Structure formats: structure tokens, C-alpha cells
């Protein structure tokens, strides 16, 4: 790998990784996880930047016990919780759908599908933190249960239990709303 003087490098398992490359590989995952934890786009932007700065400064702390992505998500989680403790908790305001009734049938079908998906995510965002977090890690980040347990600092059985309960809560809410 060519090293550039303008791109800072961090050591990951004895391999130099450019900071920019790390941000390109994991930036979306870090941002989305921060968003789901804080419910704020602005906070997710700030937290994402802070996460990569922290990772760069403390690259030596990465011991390789979990994947590098899991390590970054752990930093994201801790940084998000710090943000929540230090700022006013804002309620999640879902994006409204602005479907145009004059659109063609396929566009209408697409809009209805988008509304359904948006409502499902609204229901997920209404879950208590411990359930919402495991669902997001499972659905969005596709982390295995073992890595979720490491990231959350709980037993694998606890992760499985929370996932099961979260899924059941969403199923119940969908049935109640007849989505």
C-alpha cells in the first residue's frame, strides 16, 4: 500500500490503514448507528467525526478481540451515550411522505411501499433503547450475536433475548396498526 504524507495512517493489526480509507469503509455504518442512537442527523454528523478522531488517536487500544467495525461501533455507542447525557434529548421527527396523487400507478405503489418502510422504522425508533439498539445492529449493521454482545457488554443470551423481544414488539405494533 502506498503511503501518502497527507493521509494520516493508523495501525490496525500491524497493517497501516489510511484514515481516509477507514472513513470511506466504515463512515456510513458509524453515521447510521450514531443516528439510530441519537435520533439526530446533526448529532450523527458530529459524533461520526469524533469517532474517527478517537479511533485515530487511540489506534493502539484496538486489540483485535472483535472486528475493527465492532471496535468502531463501540466507540460510536460510547460517544453517542456521552452526547445524550450532555445535551437535550430531541424527539425523532419522522420524515413525512409527500406522495403526489397525480403520479403513475407504479410511482404510487413505490410511495406506498416507502410509507410502509418509513412507518416500520418509526416503530423501531419508538422502541426502548435496549431493544432498538439490538435491532439496528442486527438489521442495519448485520453483526453476529457474539459481536453484538461484545459491543454492548452483555451476554450473548441477553442479546438473543432482546432481539426476540424487539421483534415481537414490532410484530405486535404492526398488527395493531394493520400495516
N, C-alpha and C positions, 0 to 999 in steps of 0.2 A: 504494500500500500504506500502510495506517495504521501509524504507529509508536507503540509503547507504551513508556512510560518504564520499565516493569517487565520488559520483554523485551529483553535485550541484542541489538544488531544487529551483523552483520559485513558487510563489503563483499565482494561476490563479483561480479567483472566489472562494477564500477561500479553495482551494484544492492544495496541494503541487504536482507539476509536475516535475519529474526529467528532467534536461536539456538534457540529452542524449535521453530520450523518446520524448521530444519536437522536437529534431533534427531528430529523426527517423520518426516521424509522418509528419513533415512539411518540412523536408530538401529538398526533391525533388521539392516540389511546390515553395519554396523560390529560389532554384537554377535556375529552369526553368524560373521563372518570371524575375530574375536578368539577365539571358542570353538574353531573348527577349528584355529587355530594353537596354542592353549594347552592344549586338551582340558580346560578347567576352566570351569565356569559362573561361579564366584566371580571368577576372573581376568577372564573376559569382561565381567562387570559393571564391575569396576574399570577395566579398560582402555577400555571404551566411554566411561565418564565422562571419563577422562583425555584420550582422543582429541578429544572435543568441546571440552574446555577448551583443549587445544593449538591446535585449529583456530580457536577464538575469539581466542586471544592472538596467533596468527600469521597472521591472515587476509590480511595484506598480502603474505605469502610465496606465496600462490596466484597463479600466473602465467597460468593458463588454457591450459597446454600439453596438458593432458588434462582429462577431465571432472571436475567437482567431486567426484563419487563416487569416482573413481580417486584423487584427491588425498587424500580422507579414508581410503580403504583403504590408501594408502601410509603415512599416519600410524599407522593401526591396525597394520600389519605391523611397522613400526619399534618401536612401543610394545610389541607382543607379544613381539618378539625381545628387547627390553630386559628384559621381565618374566621371560622364560625364562632369561636369563643370570643374573638376580639372585635366582632362587628355586629351590626344589627342584622338579624335573620330576616331575609326578604322572602316573601312567599313566591312560589313559582307561578308565573303567569303564562299559561299555555298560549301558543300562537293560535290565533283564530283562523278558521278556514275562510277563505274568500272565494268560494266557488261561484262561477258565473253561470247562471241558468241558461244562457244562450249558447253554451258550448255544445259540441257534438256529444253523442251518447258515450263514446269511448272516453272522452275527457271527463264526463260526468261520473262514469264508473271509476276512473282514476281518482277523481276528487273524493268520492265516497270511500274508496279504499284508504286514501290519505287521512280522511277524517277518522276512520276506524283505527288506523295505526296511531294517530295523534291521541285519540282517547285512551287507547291501551297504555301509551307512555304517560299520560296524565294520571291514570290509575296507579301505575308503578311509582310515579313521583309522590303520590299521596301515601304510600306505604311508610310505616315507621323505618327509621334509618337502617336498622339491622337487617330488615328484610329487603329493602330497596337495594342496599349495597351488594348483597349476595346475588340478587337477580341481575344487576348490571354487570357484575364481574363474570357471571355465567353467560348471559346473553350477548353482551357487547364485547367484553374482553376475552371470552371463551377460555377462561382459566380453569384448569383442573381443580377438583375439590382440595387436593393436597396443597396446591399453591395458594388457594383462597384462604385455607386455614393458616398458613404461614403469614400471609399478608395481614389478616385480621387478628392474628394472635389468639386463635381459639382452636379447639379440637376439630378434627375432620367431621366427627359426628354432629357437632354443633352446626357446622356449615351445611351438612346434608339436611338437618332438621329445619334450619332457617330457610333453605331453598324450598323444601317441601311446603312449609307454612306460607311462604311468599307466593308460591304458585297457586296454592289453594285460595288464598285471599284474592288473587287476581281472577281466578276462575269464578269465585262467588260474586265478585263485583260485576263481572261481565254478564253473568246470568241475571243478576238483579237489574241491570240496565238493558238487558236483552239486546246486546250488541251483536 
